[in-house]
Amino acid sequence: MGSLGTNPMSFSAIPDDKAAFEPLNPEDVRAYLHKAVDFISDYYTNIESMPVLPNVKPGYLQDELSASPPTYSAPFDVTMKELRTSVVPGMTHWASPNFFAFFPSTNSAAAIAGDLIASAMNTVGFTWQASPAATEMEVLALDWLAQLLHLPTTFMNRTSTGRGTGGGVILGTTSEAMLVTLVAARDAALRRSGSVGVSNIPRLAVYAADQTHSTFFKACRLAGFDPANIRSIPTGPETNYGLDPAKLLEVMQADVDAGLVPTYVCATVGTTSSNAVDPVGAVADVASMFNAWVHVDAAYAGSACICPEFRHHLDGVERVDSISMSPHKWLLTCLDCTCLYVRDAHRLSDSLETNPEYLKNDATDSGEVTDLKDMQVGVGRRFRGLKLWMVMRTYGTAKLQEHIRSDVAMAKMFEDFIHADDRFEVVVPRNFALVCFRIKASGAMTKEDADEANRLLMENLNKTGKAYLAHTVVGDKFVLRFAVGSSLQEERHVRSAWDLIKKTTSSIMD
């Protein structure tokens, strides 16, 4: 028995837990989730007082928590305590009302509830039969949203006359929406060019403005396009950094003359860098001359188009092949939720379909249902449609429009502040709820001096923990981006941020 004393793990350290392991014990589910819900409610109550950006170093969490997984169980309260003391202090608080960086990552009580319930049900709805309600709910939610956006019925799963030729699917990100449509466009172009297999891929060319999100160029590479044939078309202030259809036509025609096959054009409504809007209808007209697929990336600004005053930004959408928008950015639906609509669902499923024996069933064979696995990269999928439906069902169109308009009004207020202070300039016209501004070069200050002043302003602002802004480069100028839209933001937060910007600017320029 003496040897037991030398064992670093004595028997007394082993929990006396002889009960059977029940990971879904109903009482545990109730108790754990009550504590989790209390944590979430407290988080939103206190988030305004938390530094938006954390002051931690890489590897900090492994230093605070064990680097090795625990062997034995611990009370759930221990887990929650470590969450509060170690995890929360290392978070960048995207939900903070003082978060003005990138684009908003919106949320709502209805979305959280929907995501929680979907996670609890844990359905894997790859086919209709795998979970009929999950597919039907996703189809319904997408068609509801299509109606809010006044999309043509050709993009809807079901119309008043029955099942349509178009349809939609909820994906994780815009990157996925671009990738699957690029693959469908690639295959269609290969068929048109008489290619055997993929032998003609080196001849395929794709197009986007230089303001298009970098994920587009990444998706092109993943889809197999030759980087030498990925066209980034320069934009400038004369088009407010939107894609110029005349330049697009010129580049596409030059490619045809060189023996290439124009395959895909990405138009953006609300670019990440400057919120530029590409002219959807004019781009579609040019692309149609070459039978090229047109995709509209409306990830951020698509949500605004549920308001009639912004819907004109989608004019011409009836002539494009696909459009995607992300309610997790601005429509109060938590990550991840990117809605992709295609005018001809078969063009997508023909490229992405899988049909192993173990997934064959009568419902699929009937042709009356949509198997969403055939409209995405993978097979498995989450029940994303539930939270989107719960948001629309709970708040209704009027409240969602009010939310968008409130954010736009606050952004306009901030833009007015900038215009009224002669130390600053608005670099590009504001389209939605993003203001691109900077300290302008004046007197003996050169552009380089101004760039450095703006870089210092951003760094000093973010160090305070009282606000978080990100930057971009537009027209060779270092520009600060002020994105309104956090779900908890009120006018007072915008005013406080402006006061902080003025104070910080004075401290670095005096």
Salt bridges, closest charged atoms under 4 A:
GLU48 OE2 - ARG492 NH1 2.75
GLU48 OE2 - HIS493 NE2 3.13
ASP77 OD1 - LYS35 NZ 2.73
ASP115 OD1 - ARG382 NH2 3.11
ASP115 OD1 - LYS387 NZ 3.42
GLU138 OE1 - ARG381 NH1 2.75
ASP187 OD1 - ARG186 NE 3.02
GLU238 OE2 - LYS247 NZ 3.87
ASP255 OD1 - ARG231 NH2 3.03
ASP285 OD1 - ARG319 NE 2.97
GLU309 OE2 - ARG405 NE 2.70
ASP315 OD1 - ARG311 NH1 3.61
GLU318 OE2 - ARG319 NH1 3.09
ASP321 OD1 - ARG343 NH2 3.23
ASP321 OD1 - ARG347 NH1 3.01
ASP336 OD1 - ARG382 NH1 3.71
ASP336 OD1 - ARG384 NE 2.94
GLU357 OE1 - LYS360 NZ 3.20
ASP374 OD1 - LYS373 NZ 2.75
GLU402 OE1 - LYS399 NZ 3.99
ASP407 OD2 - HIS403 ND1 3.79
GLU415 OE1 - ARG430 NE 2.96
ASP416 OD2 - LYS412 NZ 3.32
ASP421 OD2 - ARG423 NH2 2.95
GLU425 OE2 - ARG438 NE 3.25
GLU425 OE2 - LYS477 NZ 3.71
ASP451 OD1 - ARG438 NH1 2.77
ASP451 OD2 - LYS447 NZ 2.92
GLU452 OE1 - ARG455 NH1 3.28
GLU490 OE1 - ARG492 NE 3.01
GLU491 OE2 - ARG495 NH2 3.02
ASP499 OD1 - LYS502 NZ 3.76
